[in-house]
Each structure stands twice: as structure tokens, then as C-alpha cells.
Amino acid sequence: QVQLVESGGGLVQPGGSLRLSCAASGSIYSINYMRWYRQAPGKQRELVAGLISDGRTNYGDSVKGRFTISRANGKNTMYLEMNSLKPEDTAVYYCNVALRESTNIGREVDYWGQGTQVTVSS
């Protein structure tokens, strides 16, 4: 079994910064990709940023140049550095990890974090 624990959300003023963390633990053999999604009230969940195991990244158009996804060296923890935050960034942010468990390395499994609230408001 694998657990994802998110942290780092909160209330910040427009133009401010926050860093979200997502720590994966358990019987992990390998991680194929790590992603951040967000969902605002009344809206569909959208992809914010993704990080593939080879280091390639991709970002949603609305956050390009402001957000950075990264992974701690040698660890199963990823981050989302959010700068120049805007009120429209307000949402619940979820981490999503596709991985192979030590008990069944032939199968890729998706896991989701519990979500963390980010509110951008003055």
C-alpha cells in the first residue's frame, strides 16, 4: 500500500508565493510520473503541472512561468513552487502519482493525495 501526504496550502495575498509538498511512502518500486491538479468550486479538475521520471515537465497554460514542479533528489517527494499567485489560482490542489509497487512491478497504479486548499485573497 502507498500513501500520499500533501502539505503547504493556505491563505496568501495576490502576488505572494506558496510551496506545496507531496510525500509518497510505502512499498514503492518506481515512480513513472508525478502531477499536480487543482479544482476550483464549480469547475472541472485541471492539470497544473506534470513531471515525468526522465525529468521532463509540462504546465497548464494558466500557470506557465509562475509555477515550478520538482522532485527531491533520491526521494519520493514532489513540490509545487507557486509564485505571483492570483485570485484565480484559488482551488483545492491534489497530487497524483503513477507508480509501480514493490509487490507488483508489472502494473502501474494511480494514487491521489487528499488535497490541500490554496486561497489567494487580499
Phi, psi and omega per residue, in radians:
Q1 nan 2.577 -3.118
V2 -2.168 2.492 3.078
Q3 -2.126 2.475 3.016
L4 -2.039 2.234 3.136
V5 -2.138 2.107 3.138
E6 -1.732 2.683 3.054
S7 -2.746 2.893 3.016
G8 1.901 -0.124 3.133
G9 -1.252 3.031 3.118
G10 2.793 -2.890 -3.138
L11 -1.796 2.289 -3.139
V12 -2.474 2.633 3.118
Q13 -1.374 2.698 3.058
P14 -0.943 2.387 -3.087
G15 1.572 -0.166 -3.123
G16 -1.429 -3.055 -3.088
S17 -2.311 2.662 3.011
L18 -2.529 2.699 3.021
R19 -2.197 2.137 3.077
L20 -1.660 2.561 3.082
S21 -2.177 2.616 3.067
C22 -2.447 1.953 -3.114
A23 -1.841 2.174 3.107
A24 -1.786 2.340 3.127
S25 -2.441 2.794 -3.134
G26 2.150 -2.758 -3.056
S27 -1.509 1.299 -3.083
I28 -1.714 2.189 3.065
Y29 -1.565 -0.834 3.105
S30 -2.761 2.717 3.089
I31 -1.970 2.201 -3.114
N32 -1.525 -0.797 3.050
Y33 -2.682 2.773 3.121
M34 -2.300 2.392 -3.088
R35 -2.435 2.686 2.959
W36 -1.976 2.312 3.028
Y37 -2.098 2.860 3.006
R38 -2.511 2.706 3.101
Q39 -2.461 2.082 3.092
A40 -1.628 2.744 -3.138
P41 -0.971 2.266 3.099
G42 1.344 0.098 -3.119
K43 -2.128 2.812 3.099
Q44 -1.334 2.688 3.068
R45 -1.154 2.381 -3.113
E46 -2.235 2.614 3.095
L47 -1.295 2.266 3.105
V48 -1.711 -0.886 -3.092
A49 -2.775 2.640 3.128
G50 -2.384 2.639 3.139
L51 -2.413 2.078 3.136
I52 -1.586 2.791 -3.062
S53 -1.044 -0.431 3.133
D54 -1.478 0.029 3.081
G55 1.766 -0.189 3.122
R56 -1.191 2.534 3.137
T57 -2.200 2.766 3.001
N58 -2.540 2.678 -3.064
Y59 -2.367 2.630 2.984
G60 -1.191 2.606 -3.074
D61 -1.009 -0.610 -3.048
S62 -1.282 -0.223 -3.094
V63 -2.063 -0.048 -3.116
K64 -1.016 2.329 3.137
G65 1.498 -0.183 -3.135
R66 -2.022 -0.571 -3.095
F67 -1.921 2.594 3.092
T68 -2.362 2.212 3.068
I69 -1.719 2.479 3.140
S70 -2.679 2.949 3.120
R71 -2.293 2.393 3.102
A72 -1.157 2.362 -3.115
N73 -0.995 2.141 3.063
G74 1.268 0.162 -3.112
K75 -2.211 2.802 3.119
N76 -1.676 0.841 3.138
T77 -2.195 2.290 3.070
M78 -2.091 2.784 -3.084
Y79 -2.252 2.735 2.955
L80 -2.280 1.858 3.093
E81 -1.519 2.106 -3.076
M82 -2.042 2.073 3.140
N83 -2.082 2.865 3.131
S84 0.850 0.858 -3.064
L85 -1.150 2.532 -3.121
K86 -2.110 2.746 3.097
P87 -0.951 -0.566 -3.127
E88 -1.290 -0.081 3.018
D89 -1.451 -0.110 3.132
T90 -1.082 2.184 -3.084
A91 -3.105 2.996 2.904
V92 -1.577 2.229 -3.098
Y93 -1.801 2.314 -3.107
Y94 -2.115 2.413 2.972
C95 -1.666 2.589 -3.105
N96 -2.393 2.243 -3.078
V97 -2.259 2.306 3.028
A98 -1.859 2.133 -3.002
L99 -2.540 2.991 3.029
R100 -2.015 2.259 -3.116
E101 -1.486 2.647 -3.121
S102 -1.051 -0.495 -3.085
T103 -1.432 -0.199 -3.122
N104 -2.768 1.331 -3.003
I105 -1.284 -0.160 3.136
G106 -1.470 -0.016 -3.048
R107 -2.257 2.304 3.086
E108 -1.570 2.328 -3.102
V109 -2.185 2.458 3.100
D110 -1.687 2.337 3.032
Y111 -2.196 2.622 3.138
W112 -2.182 2.501 3.006
G113 -1.344 3.040 -3.066
Q114 -1.412 -0.221 -3.134
G115 1.635 2.529 3.087
T116 -2.385 2.368 -3.064
Q117 -1.436 2.296 2.998
V118 -2.082 2.151 3.132
T119 -2.160 2.162 3.139
V120 -1.952 1.929 -3.053
S121 -2.786 2.588 3.071
S122 -1.643 nan nan
